[in-house]
Amino acid sequence: MRIKNRFSPWFDRDLAELLHLKNSIWRKAWHTHTQADWLSFRQMRNKCTQAIRKAEKFWKNVKDLENKPSSSQLHMSLNVDDYVVVTYKEHIAELFNHHFIKSGFLFDSAMPHYPSNISSSPF
């Protein structure tokens, strides 16, 4: 696999070292013409191809995530009590805050309370 642009964000030092190793194994196989050296080269070539594809795929996914619209550009709405639709972000945040505060109090009141005469010291 030939890389045309080595200034791509997915092309890092590890990949460069892997390709350099592959090239040195190829030179050895070319000079010795042994079956074992050619097998070693093919294995390294396949490893390089997999590493390149993995790096390209990773950076493609990163790029796709960067191109998603931010949450400030998304249209947000919240249905309250099955008939009120809230669209202002600040009001939605206040409703969530109120809900979780209320849930915390309800959760705390439902929990059994034990006496706190247990010492915090392990000795």
N, CA, C and O atoms as CSV, one atom per row, in Angstrom:
chain,resi,resn,atom,element,x,y,z
A,1,MET,N,N,0.852,-1.167,0.000
A,1,MET,CA,C,0.000,0.000,0.000
A,1,MET,C,C,0.895,1.227,0.000
A,1,MET,O,O,1.784,1.354,0.842
A,2,ARG,N,N,0.665,2.119,-0.932
A,2,ARG,CA,C,1.477,3.313,-1.056
A,2,ARG,C,C,0.750,4.500,-0.442
A,2,ARG,O,O,-0.447,4.690,-0.658
A,3,ILE,N,N,1.483,5.293,0.323
A,3,ILE,CA,C,0.914,6.474,0.957
A,3,ILE,C,C,1.406,7.692,0.199
A,3,ILE,O,O,2.611,7.914,0.080
A,4,LYS,N,N,0.473,8.479,-0.313
A,4,LYS,CA,C,0.836,9.639,-1.118
A,4,LYS,C,C,1.141,10.858,-0.260
A,4,LYS,O,O,2.051,11.627,-0.568
A,5,ASN,N,N,0.380,11.036,0.817
A,5,ASN,CA,C,0.546,12.228,1.627
A,5,ASN,C,C,0.893,11.827,3.056
A,5,ASN,O,O,0.023,11.386,3.807
A,6,ARG,N,N,2.137,11.975,3.428
A,6,ARG,CA,C,2.567,11.588,4.773
A,6,ARG,C,C,2.301,12.688,5.790
A,6,ARG,O,O,2.711,12.564,6.944
A,7,PHE,N,N,1.635,13.748,5.396
A,7,PHE,CA,C,1.282,14.811,6.322
A,7,PHE,C,C,-0.171,14.688,6.745
A,7,PHE,O,O,-0.754,15.642,7.258
A,8,SER,N,N,-0.752,13.527,6.534
A,8,SER,CA,C,-2.121,13.270,6.959
A,8,SER,C,C,-2.151,13.134,8.480
A,8,SER,O,O,-1.162,12.707,9.076
A,9,PRO,N,N,-3.270,13.489,9.116
A,9,PRO,CA,C,-3.317,13.414,10.580
A,9,PRO,C,C,-3.224,11.989,11.107
A,9,PRO,O,O,-2.814,11.781,12.249
A,10,TRP,N,N,-3.595,11.016,10.305
A,10,TRP,CA,C,-3.565,9.626,10.754
A,10,TRP,C,C,-2.186,9.003,10.620
A,10,TRP,O,O,-1.949,7.919,11.153
A,11,PHE,N,N,-1.270,9.662,9.919
A,11,PHE,CA,C,0.072,9.115,9.716
A,11,PHE,C,C,0.958,9.565,10.872
A,11,PHE,O,O,1.403,10.712,10.902
A,12,ASP,N,N,1.217,8.669,11.821
A,12,ASP,CA,C,2.001,9.020,12.999
A,12,ASP,C,C,3.364,8.323,12.984
A,12,ASP,O,O,3.697,7.600,12.045
A,13,ARG,N,N,4.131,8.552,14.027
A,13,ARG,CA,C,5.493,8.016,14.109
A,13,ARG,C,C,5.500,6.489,14.123
A,13,ARG,O,O,6.353,5.866,13.491
A,14,ASP,N,N,4.552,5.886,14.839
A,14,ASP,CA,C,4.498,4.419,14.897
A,14,ASP,C,C,4.272,3.818,13.517
A,14,ASP,O,O,4.879,2.808,13.163
A,15,LEU,N,N,3.404,4.442,12.751
A,15,LEU,CA,C,3.129,3.961,11.400
A,15,LEU,C,C,4.355,4.139,10.502
A,15,LEU,O,O,4.655,3.270,9.684
A,16,ALA,N,N,5.056,5.249,10.650
A,16,ALA,CA,C,6.270,5.475,9.863
A,16,ALA,C,C,7.336,4.429,10.191
A,16,ALA,O,O,8.010,3.922,9.295
A,17,GLU,N,N,7.485,4.108,11.480
A,17,GLU,CA,C,8.464,3.094,11.874
A,17,GLU,C,C,8.080,1.716,11.345
A,17,GLU,O,O,8.942,0.939,10.936
A,18,LEU,N,N,6.785,1.420,11.355
A,18,LEU,CA,C,6.304,0.143,10.836
A,18,LEU,C,C,6.601,0.028,9.337
A,18,LEU,O,O,7.029,-1.026,8.866
A,19,LEU,N,N,6.375,1.109,8.593
A,19,LEU,CA,C,6.657,1.096,7.154
A,19,LEU,C,C,8.158,0.998,6.881
A,19,LEU,O,O,8.582,0.337,5.932
A,20,HIS,N,N,8.948,1.653,7.710
A,20,HIS,CA,C,10.405,1.567,7.553
A,20,HIS,C,C,10.881,0.131,7.783
A,20,HIS,O,O,11.742,-0.370,7.060
A,21,LEU,N,N,10.313,-0.523,8.794
A,21,LEU,CA,C,10.658,-1.918,9.068
A,21,LEU,C,C,10.242,-2.815,7.905
A,21,LEU,O,O,10.980,-3.718,7.514
A,22,LYS,N,N,9.056,-2.560,7.356
A,22,LYS,CA,C,8.588,-3.349,6.207
A,22,LYS,C,C,9.550,-3.196,5.032
A,22,LYS,O,O,9.873,-4.178,4.363
A,23,ASN,N,N,10.007,-1.976,4.778
A,23,ASN,CA,C,10.931,-1.737,3.666
A,23,ASN,C,C,12.274,-2.431,3.888
A,23,ASN,O,O,12.874,-2.946,2.945
A,24,SER,N,N,12.740,-2.441,5.128
A,24,SER,CA,C,14.020,-3.114,5.384
A,24,SER,C,C,13.877,-4.631,5.239
A,24,SER,O,O,14.801,-5.296,4.771
A,25,ILE,N,N,12.735,-5.179,5.633
A,25,ILE,CA,C,12.490,-6.613,5.440
A,25,ILE,C,C,12.387,-6.929,3.948
A,25,ILE,O,O,12.850,-7.979,3.501
A,26,TRP,N,N,11.781,-6.025,3.182
A,26,TRP,CA,C,11.691,-6.232,1.729
A,26,TRP,C,C,13.086,-6.260,1.105
A,26,TRP,O,O,13.372,-7.113,0.265
A,27,ARG,N,N,13.970,-5.317,1.519
A,27,ARG,CA,C,15.337,-5.290,0.978
A,27,ARG,C,C,16.079,-6.589,1.282
A,27,ARG,O,O,16.799,-7.121,0.437
A,28,LYS,N,N,15.891,-7.090,2.510
A,28,LYS,CA,C,16.546,-8.342,2.880
A,28,LYS,C,C,16.018,-9.491,2.019
A,28,LYS,O,O,16.795,-10.314,1.536
A,29,ALA,N,N,14.700,-9.546,1.829
A,29,ALA,CA,C,14.106,-10.619,1.016
A,29,ALA,C,C,14.565,-10.507,-0.434
A,29,ALA,O,O,14.786,-11.526,-1.089
A,30,TRP,N,N,14.709,-9.304,-0.937
A,30,TRP,CA,C,15.142,-9.089,-2.315
A,30,TRP,C,C,16.570,-9.589,-2.526
A,30,TRP,O,O,16.893,-10.159,-3.569
A,31,HIS,N,N,17.420,-9.367,-1.522
A,31,HIS,CA,C,18.817,-9.784,-1.654
A,31,HIS,C,C,19.016,-11.278,-1.394
A,31,HIS,O,O,19.841,-11.908,-2.056
A,32,THR,N,N,18.283,-11.851,-0.453
A,32,THR,CA,C,18.509,-13.257,-0.102
A,32,THR,C,C,17.682,-14.223,-0.948
A,32,THR,O,O,18.103,-15.355,-1.183
A,33,HIS,N,N,16.526,-13.790,-1.401
A,33,HIS,CA,C,15.601,-14.622,-2.195
A,33,HIS,C,C,15.200,-15.911,-1.478
A,33,HIS,O,O,14.922,-16.921,-2.124
A,34,THR,N,N,15.171,-15.877,-0.146
A,34,THR,CA,C,14.753,-17.080,0.576
A,34,THR,C,C,13.247,-17.041,0.826
A,34,THR,O,O,12.636,-15.979,0.948
A,35,GLN,N,N,12.684,-18.227,0.896
A,35,GLN,CA,C,11.244,-18.363,1.123
A,35,GLN,C,C,10.847,-17.747,2.471
A,35,GLN,O,O,9.810,-17.093,2.575
A,36,ALA,N,N,11.663,-17.955,3.488
A,36,ALA,CA,C,11.361,-17.452,4.833
A,36,ALA,C,C,11.345,-15.926,4.866
A,36,ALA,O,O,10.489,-15.326,5.516
A,37,ASP,N,N,12.300,-15.292,4.157
A,37,ASP,CA,C,12.338,-13.829,4.132
A,37,ASP,C,C,11.145,-13.250,3.376
A,37,ASP,O,O,10.588,-12.231,3.783
A,38,TRP,N,N,10.751,-13.895,2.277
A,38,TRP,CA,C,9.578,-13.409,1.540
A,38,TRP,C,C,8.307,-13.587,2.363
A,38,TRP,O,O,7.413,-12.743,2.314
A,39,LEU,N,N,8.221,-14.673,3.114
A,39,LEU,CA,C,7.073,-14.884,3.995
A,39,LEU,C,C,7.035,-13.805,5.082
A,39,LEU,O,O,5.978,-13.262,5.401
A,40,SER,N,N,8.202,-13.512,5.636
A,40,SER,CA,C,8.299,-12.465,6.653
A,40,SER,C,C,7.870,-11.115,6.080
A,40,SER,O,O,7.167,-10.350,6.741
A,41,PHE,N,N,8.300,-10.825,4.838
A,41,PHE,CA,C,7.905,-9.573,4.197
A,41,PHE,C,C,6.398,-9.511,3.985
A,41,PHE,O,O,5.777,-8.487,4.269
A,42,ARG,N,N,5.795,-10.605,3.486
A,42,ARG,CA,C,4.347,-10.609,3.241
A,42,ARG,C,C,3.562,-10.395,4.536
A,42,ARG,O,O,2.556,-9.686,4.558
A,43,GLN,N,N,4.038,-11.019,5.610
A,43,GLN,CA,C,3.362,-10.835,6.896
A,43,GLN,C,C,3.462,-9.384,7.369
A,43,GLN,O,O,2.487,-8.823,7.869
A,44,MET,N,N,4.632,-8.785,7.213
A,44,MET,CA,C,4.814,-7.390,7.619
A,44,MET,C,C,4.016,-6.451,6.719
A,44,MET,O,O,3.456,-5.460,7.190
A,45,ARG,N,N,3.963,-6.763,5.421
A,45,ARG,CA,C,3.171,-5.951,4.493
A,45,ARG,C,C,1.699,-5.965,4.901
A,45,ARG,O,O,1.044,-4.924,4.907
A,46,ASN,N,N,1.182,-7.149,5.242
A,46,ASN,CA,C,-0.213,-7.257,5.661
A,46,ASN,C,C,-0.463,-6.509,6.970
A,46,ASN,O,O,-1.507,-5.882,7.148
A,47,LYS,N,N,0.497,-6.582,7.872
A,47,LYS,CA,C,0.373,-5.865,9.141
A,47,LYS,C,C,0.341,-4.354,8.904
A,47,LYS,O,O,-0.435,-3.643,9.542
A,48,CYS,N,N,1.176,-3.867,7.996
A,48,CYS,CA,C,1.193,-2.439,7.660
A,48,CYS,C,C,-0.127,-2.007,7.032
A,48,CYS,O,O,-0.672,-0.957,7.372
A,49,THR,N,N,-0.631,-2.818,6.120
A,49,THR,CA,C,-1.900,-2.496,5.464
A,49,THR,C,C,-3.022,-2.404,6.484
A,49,THR,O,O,-3.842,-1.488,6.424
A,50,GLN,N,N,-3.064,-3.343,7.419
A,50,GLN,CA,C,-4.092,-3.306,8.462
A,50,GLN,C,C,-3.944,-2.070,9.341
A,50,GLN,O,O,-4.939,-1.436,9.692
A,51,ALA,N,N,-2.707,-1.721,9.700
A,51,ALA,CA,C,-2.470,-0.559,10.555
A,51,ALA,C,C,-2.881,0.730,9.850
A,51,ALA,O,O,-3.464,1.620,10.470
A,52,ILE,N,N,-2.577,0.832,8.550
A,52,ILE,CA,C,-2.956,2.017,7.782
A,52,ILE,C,C,-4.472,2.131,7.699
A,52,ILE,O,O,-5.027,3.207,7.921
A,53,ARG,N,N,-5.140,1.035,7.383
A,53,ARG,CA,C,-6.603,1.069,7.282
A,53,ARG,C,C,-7.249,1.417,8.616
A,53,ARG,O,O,-8.231,2.159,8.666
A,54,LYS,N,N,-6.693,0.878,9.694
A,54,LYS,CA,C,-7.233,1.161,11.022
A,54,LYS,C,C,-7.065,2.646,11.362
A,54,LYS,O,O,-7.987,3.275,11.882
A,55,ALA,N,N,-5.886,3.201,11.067
A,55,ALA,CA,C,-5.636,4.617,11.343
A,55,ALA,C,C,-6.531,5.510,10.494
A,55,ALA,O,O,-7.086,6.488,10.996
A,56,GLU,N,N,-6.678,5.184,9.213
A,56,GLU,CA,C,-7.555,5.974,8.340
A,56,GLU,C,C,-9.000,5.921,8.822
A,56,GLU,O,O,-9.692,6.939,8.830
A,57,LYS,N,N,-9.453,4.744,9.220
A,57,LYS,CA,C,-10.830,4.592,9.686
A,57,LYS,C,C,-11.055,5.399,10.964
A,57,LYS,O,O,-12.090,6.047,11.123
A,58,PHE,N,N,-10.079,5.354,11.874
A,58,PHE,CA,C,-10.195,6.117,13.112
A,58,PHE,C,C,-10.328,7.609,12.818
A,58,PHE,O,O,-11.208,8.272,13.367
A,59,TRP,N,N,-9.461,8.141,11.955
A,59,TRP,CA,C,-9.505,9.568,11.659
A,59,TRP,C,C,-10.735,9.944,10.848
A,59,TRP,O,O,-11.218,11.072,10.945
A,60,LYS,N,N,-11.245,9.020,10.053
A,60,LYS,CA,C,-12.493,9.292,9.342
A,60,LYS,C,C,-13.630,9.453,10.343
A,60,LYS,O,O,-14.469,10.342,10.197
A,61,ASN,N,N,-13.660,8.592,11.362
A,61,ASN,CA,C,-14.690,8.701,12.393
A,61,ASN,C,C,-14.551,9.992,13.192
A,61,ASN,O,O,-15.553,10.624,13.525
A,62,VAL,N,N,-13.315,10.389,13.502
A,62,VAL,CA,C,-13.093,11.648,14.210
A,62,VAL,C,C,-13.591,12.813,13.367
A,62,VAL,O,O,-14.247,13.720,13.878
A,63,LYS,N,N,-13.278,12.784,12.078
A,63,LYS,CA,C,-13.706,13.855,11.182
A,63,LYS,C,C,-15.227,13.904,11.078
A,63,LYS,O,O,-15.817,14.984,11.052
A,64,ASP,N,N,-15.864,12.725,11.020
A,64,ASP,CA,C,-17.324,12.687,10.970
A,64,ASP,C,C,-17.932,13.290,12.228
A,64,ASP,O,O,-18.940,13.992,12.156
A,65,LEU,N,N,-17.323,13.020,13.383
A,65,LEU,CA,C,-17.826,13.597,14.628
A,65,LEU,C,C,-17.653,15.108,14.654
A,65,LEU,O,O,-18.512,15.822,15.171
A,66,GLU,N,N,-16.553,15.598,14.103
A,66,GLU,CA,C,-16.319,17.040,14.072
A,66,GLU,C,C,-17.322,17.754,13.182
A,66,GLU,O,O,-17.644,18.916,13.429
A,67,ASN,N,N,-17.818,17.085,12.158
A,67,ASN,CA,C,-18.740,17.715,11.223
A,67,ASN,C,C,-20.192,17.656,11.673
A,67,ASN,O,O,-21.072,18.175,10.986
A,68,LYS,N,N,-20.458,17.029,12.824
A,68,LYS,CA,C,-21.821,16.986,13.334
A,68,LYS,C,C,-22.188,18.371,13.858
A,68,LYS,O,O,-21.330,19.088,14.376
A,69,PRO,N,N,-23.453,18.749,13.728
A,69,PRO,CA,C,-23.847,20.050,14.283
A,69,PRO,C,C,-23.734,20.033,15.800
A,69,PRO,O,O,-24.002,19.019,16.445
A,70,SER,N,N,-23.338,21.155,16.352
A,70,SER,CA,C,-23.194,21.224,17.805
A,70,SER,C,C,-24.565,21.264,18.462
A,70,SER,O,O,-25.579,21.476,17.797
A,71,SER,N,N,-24.584,21.060,19.759
A,71,SER,CA,C,-25.865,21.034,20.466
A,71,SER,C,C,-26.542,22.395,20.424
A,71,SER,O,O,-27.764,22.481,20.553
A,72,SER,N,N,-25.764,23.467,20.244
A,72,SER,CA,C,-26.382,24.787,20.171
A,72,SER,C,C,-27.132,24.982,18.857
A,72,SER,O,O,-27.988,25.861,18.763
A,73,GLN,N,N,-26.825,24.177,17.843
A,73,GLN,CA,C,-27.504,24.300,16.558
A,73,GLN,C,C,-28.698,23.361,16.445
A,73,GLN,O,O,-29.503,23.492,15.523
A,74,LEU,N,N,-28.820,22.419,17.371
A,74,LEU,CA,C,-29.916,21.467,17.307
A,74,LEU,C,C,-31.182,22.080,17.877
A,74,LEU,O,O,-31.129,22.876,18.814
A,75,HIS,N,N,-32.319,21.708,17.309
A,75,HIS,CA,C,-33.606,22.159,17.821
A,75,HIS,C,C,-33.988,21.260,18.981
A,75,HIS,O,O,-34.054,20.039,18.835
A,76,MET,N,N,-34.237,21.863,20.129
A,76,MET,CA,C,-34.577,21.084,21.309
A,76,MET,C,C,-35.980,21.434,21.769
A,76,MET,O,O,-36.375,22.600,21.768
A,77,SER,N,N,-36.725,20.414,22.161
A,77,SER,CA,C,-38.045,20.639,22.754
A,77,SER,C,C,-38.292,19.563,23.797
A,77,SER,O,O,-37.737,18.466,23.730
A,78,LEU,N,N,-39.137,19.901,24.761
A,78,LEU,CA,C,-39.447,18.990,25.853
A,78,LEU,C,C,-40.945,19.028,26.090
A,78,LEU,O,O,-41.530,20.098,26.258
A,79,ASN,N,N,-41.563,17.856,26.103
A,79,ASN,CA,C,-42.994,17.766,26.391
A,79,ASN,C,C,-43.176,17.636,27.898
A,79,ASN,O,O,-42.625,16.730,28.525
A,80,VAL,N,N,-43.956,18.552,28.471
A,80,VAL,CA,C,-44.215,18.551,29.904
A,80,VAL,C,C,-45.700,18.301,30.117
A,80,VAL,O,O,-46.538,18.987,29.532
A,81,ASP,N,N,-46.021,17.334,30.941
A,81,ASP,CA,C,-47.420,17.004,31.276
A,81,ASP,C,C,-48.259,16.706,30.040
A,81,ASP,O,O,-49.457,16.990,30.036
A,82,ASP,N,N,-47.680,16.156,29.021
A,82,ASP,CA,C,-48.365,15.705,27.803
A,82,ASP,C,C,-49.035,16.805,26.992
A,82,ASP,O,O,-49.681,16.496,25.992
A,83,TYR,N,N,-48.914,18.058,27.368
A,83,TYR,CA,C,-49.565,19.090,26.560
A,83,TYR,C,C,-48.761,20.379,26.446
A,83,TYR,O,O,-49.071,21.200,25.582
A,84,VAL,N,N,-47.758,20.592,27.264
A,84,VAL,CA,C,-46.944,21.797,27.186
A,84,VAL,C,C,-45.629,21.445,26.502
A,84,VAL,O,O,-44.949,20.500,26.902
A,85,VAL,N,N,-45.277,22.200,25.481
A,85,VAL,CA,C,-44.011,21.991,24.780
A,85,VAL,C,C,-43.090,23.152,25.119
A,85,VAL,O,O,-43.425,24.312,24.880
A,86,VAL,N,N,-41.927,22.833,25.677
A,86,VAL,CA,C,-40.951,23.846,26.069
A,86,VAL,C,C,-39.799,23.792,25.079
A,86,VAL,O,O,-39.254,22.720,24.819
A,87,THR,N,N,-39.424,24.942,24.524
A,87,THR,CA,C,-38.343,24.972,23.533
A,87,THR,C,C,-37.145,25.816,23.965
A,87,THR,O,O,-36.082,25.696,23.357
A,88,TYR,N,N,-37.267,26.654,24.973
A,88,TYR,CA,C,-36.143,27.476,25.414
A,88,TYR,C,C,-35.178,26.624,26.234
A,88,TYR,O,O,-35.580,25.935,27.171
A,89,LYS,N,N,-33.914,26.684,25.868
A,89,LYS,CA,C,-32.914,25.833,26.517
A,89,LYS,C,C,-32.803,26.110,28.011
A,89,LYS,O,O,-32.644,25.183,28.806
A,90,GLU,N,N,-32.886,27.388,28.399
A,90,GLU,CA,C,-32.782,27.732,29.813
A,90,GLU,C,C,-33.951,27.142,30.596
A,90,GLU,O,O,-33.765,26.637,31.703
A,91,HIS,N,N,-35.143,27.203,30.032
A,91,HIS,CA,C,-36.320,26.656,30.704
A,91,HIS,C,C,-36.223,25.127,30.792
A,91,HIS,O,O,-36.592,24.538,31.808
A,92,ILE,N,N,-35.733,24.497,29.739
A,92,ILE,CA,C,-35.541,23.041,29.759
A,92,ILE,C,C,-34.537,22.663,30.849
A,92,ILE,O,O,-34.742,21.692,31.577
A,93,ALA,N,N,-33.455,23.428,30.958
A,93,ALA,CA,C,-32.446,23.159,31.990
A,93,ALA,C,C,-33.041,23.321,33.384
A,93,ALA,O,O,-32.755,22.520,34.274
A,94,GLU,N,N,-33.869,24.354,33.587
A,94,GLU,CA,C,-34.517,24.562,34.883
A,94,GLU,C,C,-35.455,23.403,35.219
A,94,GLU,O,O,-35.497,22.955,36.365
A,95,LEU,N,N,-36.206,22.914,34.232
A,95,LEU,CA,C,-37.122,21.794,34.470
A,95,LEU,C,C,-36.356,20.523,34.860
A,95,LEU,O,O,-36.762,19.798,35.768
A,96,PHE,N,N,-35.253,20.265,34.165
A,96,PHE,CA,C,-34.435,19.100,34.528
A,96,PHE,C,C,-33.849,19.263,35.932
A,96,PHE,O,O,-33.840,18.316,36.719
A,97,ASN,N,N,-33.365,20.456,36.241
A,97,ASN,CA,C,-32.804,20.715,37.561
A,97,ASN,C,C,-33.854,20.469,38.639
A,97,ASN,O,O,-33.575,19.801,39.635
A,98,HIS,N,N,-35.054,21.001,38.450
A,98,HIS,CA,C,-36.144,20.811,39.412
A,98,HIS,C,C,-36.477,19.322,39.552
A,98,HIS,O,O,-36.688,18.830,40.660
A,99,HIS,N,N,-36.522,18.619,38.437
A,99,HIS,CA,C,-36.843,17.187,38.467
A,99,HIS,C,C,-35.823,16.404,39.294
A,99,HIS,O,O,-36.198,15.577,40.125
A,100,PHE,N,N,-34.536,16.664,39.065
A,100,PHE,CA,C,-33.517,15.893,39.770
A,100,PHE,C,C,-33.403,16.287,41.241
A,100,PHE,O,O,-33.077,15.446,42.078
A,101,ILE,N,N,-33.667,17.549,41.568
A,101,ILE,CA,C,-33.694,17.945,42.982
A,101,ILE,C,C,-34.833,17.226,43.689
A,101,ILE,O,O,-34.652,16.682,44.779
A,102,LYS,N,N,-36.010,17.225,43.066
A,102,LYS,CA,C,-37.182,16.556,43.636
A,102,LYS,C,C,-36.921,15.051,43.761
A,102,LYS,O,O,-37.265,14.440,44.772
A,103,SER,N,N,-36.316,14.465,42.738
A,103,SER,CA,C,-36.014,13.030,42.776
A,103,SER,C,C,-35.032,12.706,43.888
A,103,SER,O,O,-35.148,11.666,44.536
A,104,GLY,N,N,-34.063,13.588,44.114
A,104,GLY,CA,C,-33.088,13.373,45.183
A,104,GLY,C,C,-33.744,13.364,46.549
A,104,GLY,O,O,-33.440,12.509,47.381
A,105,PHE,N,N,-34.655,14.322,46.789
A,105,PHE,CA,C,-35.370,14.354,48.066
A,105,PHE,C,C,-36.239,13.116,48.237
A,105,PHE,O,O,-36.287,12.543,49.326
A,106,LEU,N,N,-36.927,12.698,47.180
A,106,LEU,CA,C,-37.777,11.510,47.267
A,106,LEU,C,C,-36.937,10.259,47.527
A,106,LEU,O,O,-37.327,9.395,48.312
A,107,PHE,N,N,-35.796,10.170,46.871
A,107,PHE,CA,C,-34.906,9.026,47.059
A,107,PHE,C,C,-34.374,9.002,48.487
A,107,PHE,O,O,-34.337,7.952,49.129
A,108,ASP,N,N,-33.959,10.178,48.981
A,108,ASP,CA,C,-33.409,10.270,50.332
A,108,ASP,C,C,-34.461,9.908,51.378
A,108,ASP,O,O,-34.149,9.222,52.351
A,109,SER,N,N,-35.697,10.358,51.191
A,109,SER,CA,C,-36.745,10.066,52.174
A,109,SER,C,C,-37.155,8.597,52.138
A,109,SER,O,O,-37.658,8.080,53.136
A,110,ALA,N,N,-36.956,7.922,51.026
A,110,ALA,CA,C,-37.322,6.511,50.919
A,110,ALA,C,C,-36.257,5.591,51.503
A,110,ALA,O,O,-36.535,4.420,51.762
A,111,MET,N,N,-35.053,6.092,51.713
A,111,MET,CA,C,-33.961,5.275,52.235
A,111,MET,C,C,-34.068,5.156,53.750
A,111,MET,O,O,-34.366,6.146,54.417
A,112,PRO,N,N,-33.833,3.977,54.308
A,112,PRO,CA,C,-33.849,3.838,55.771
A,112,PRO,C,C,-32.630,4.533,56.372
A,112,PRO,O,O,-31.532,4.474,55.817
A,113,HIS,N,N,-32.834,5.182,57.498
A,113,HIS,CA,C,-31.729,5.883,58.162
A,113,HIS,C,C,-31.269,5.058,59.353
A,113,HIS,O,O,-32.082,4.631,60.173
A,114,TYR,N,N,-29.974,4.837,59.445
A,114,TYR,CA,C,-29.385,4.056,60.518
A,114,TYR,C,C,-28.649,4.997,61.459
A,114,TYR,O,O,-28.224,6.075,61.043
A,115,PRO,N,N,-28.494,4.612,62.709
A,115,PRO,CA,C,-27.765,5.478,63.650
A,115,PRO,C,C,-26.322,5.650,63.196
A,115,PRO,O,O,-25.710,4.729,62.657
A,116,SER,N,N,-25.802,6.822,63.420
A,116,SER,CA,C,-24.442,7.125,62.967
A,116,SER,C,C,-23.448,7.029,64.111
A,116,SER,O,O,-22.577,7.888,64.243
A,117,ASN,N,N,-23.563,5.993,64.946
A,117,ASN,CA,C,-22.615,5.827,66.045
A,117,ASN,C,C,-21.433,4.947,65.661
A,117,ASN,O,O,-20.690,4.493,66.531
A,118,ILE,N,N,-21.260,4.708,64.392
A,118,ILE,CA,C,-20.138,3.911,63.913
A,118,ILE,C,C,-18.928,4.816,63.800
A,118,ILE,O,O,-18.999,5.879,63.183
A,119,SER,N,N,-17.829,4.405,64.387
A,119,SER,CA,C,-16.610,5.196,64.369
A,119,SER,C,C,-15.982,5.136,62.986
A,119,SER,O,O,-16.004,4.098,62.324
A,120,SER,N,N,-15.424,6.256,62.559
A,120,SER,CA,C,-14.759,6.279,61.262
A,120,SER,C,C,-13.335,5.748,61.350
A,120,SER,O,O,-12.713,5.486,60.320
A,121,SER,N,N,-12.812,5.585,62.555
A,121,SER,CA,C,-11.456,5.076,62.732
A,121,SER,C,C,-11.453,3.552,62.661
A,121,SER,O,O,-12.308,2.919,63.281
A,122,PRO,N,N,-10.524,2.944,61.932
A,122,PRO,CA,C,-10.490,1.484,61.837
A,122,PRO,C,C,-9.975,0.820,63.116
A,122,PRO,O,O,-10.061,-0.403,63.228
A,123,PHE,N,N,-9.434,1.587,64.099
A,123,PHE,CA,C,-8.868,1.007,65.324
A,123,PHE,C,C,-9.722,1.302,66.514
A,123,PHE,O,O,-9.394,0.890,67.626
